[in-house]
Amino acid sequence: MRRVAETESAIWESDVIQPALDAGKRPDEILGAEFGDRFAETSERALMGMYHLRQGQAWTVNLID
């Protein structure tokens, strides 16, 4: 989970924050709650999807073994 959070933070910095700052936006213009909420929802769905995939794989291994 630490790695997921660190990777997500690094992507946010390189792909959202830094380009916006380079374009002259102020920090309060970048960190809008609406975008952050949508990003969080997408991240949570992706994380749960990865978990369920691994869960299914683990259960399948148990059945085969």
C-alpha positions in Angstrom: 0.0 0.0 0.0 2.9 2.3 0.7 4.3 1.8 -2.8 0.9 2.5 -4.3 0.5 5.7 -2.4 4.1 6.8 -3.2 3.6 6.0 -6.9 0.3 7.8 -7.1 1.8 10.9 -5.4 4.8 10.9 -7.8 2.4 10.7 -10.8 0.3 13.5 -9.4 3.4 15.7 -8.9 4.9 15.0 -12.4 1.7 14.9 -14.5 -0.6 17.4 -12.8 1.1 19.8 -10.3 4.3 20.6 -12.1 2.8 21.1 -15.6 0.2 23.4 -14.0 2.8 25.4 -12.1 4.9 25.7 -15.3 1.8 27.0 -17.1 1.5 29.8 -14.4 -1.3 28.4 -12.3 -1.4 29.1 -8.5 -1.5 26.2 -6.1 -5.1 27.0 -5.1 -6.1 26.7 -8.8 -4.4 23.3 -9.1 -5.7 21.5 -6.1 -9.4 21.8 -6.7 -11.6 19.6 -4.6 -13.7 18.4 -7.5 -10.8 16.9 -9.5 -9.2 15.5 -6.3 -12.5 13.7 -5.4 -12.8 12.2 -8.9 -9.1 11.2 -8.9 -9.6 9.5 -5.5 -12.6 7.6 -6.7 -10.8 6.3 -9.7 -7.8 5.3 -7.6 -10.0 3.5 -5.1 -11.8 1.6 -7.9 -8.5 0.6 -9.5 -7.0 -0.5 -6.2 -10.0 -2.7 -5.4 -10.0 -4.1 -8.9 -6.3 -5.1 -8.5 -7.1 -6.7 -5.1 -10.1 -8.7 -6.5 -7.9 -9.9 -9.4 -5.2 -11.2 -7.0 -7.9 -12.6 -4.7 -9.4 -14.6 -7.6 -5.9 -15.8 -8.6 -5.1 -17.0 -5.1 -8.5 -18.8 -4.8 -7.9 -20.5 -8.1 -4.5 -21.7 -6.9 -6.1 -23.1 -3.8 -8.7 -25.0 -5.9 -6.1 -26.4 -8.2 -3.7 -27.4 -5.4 
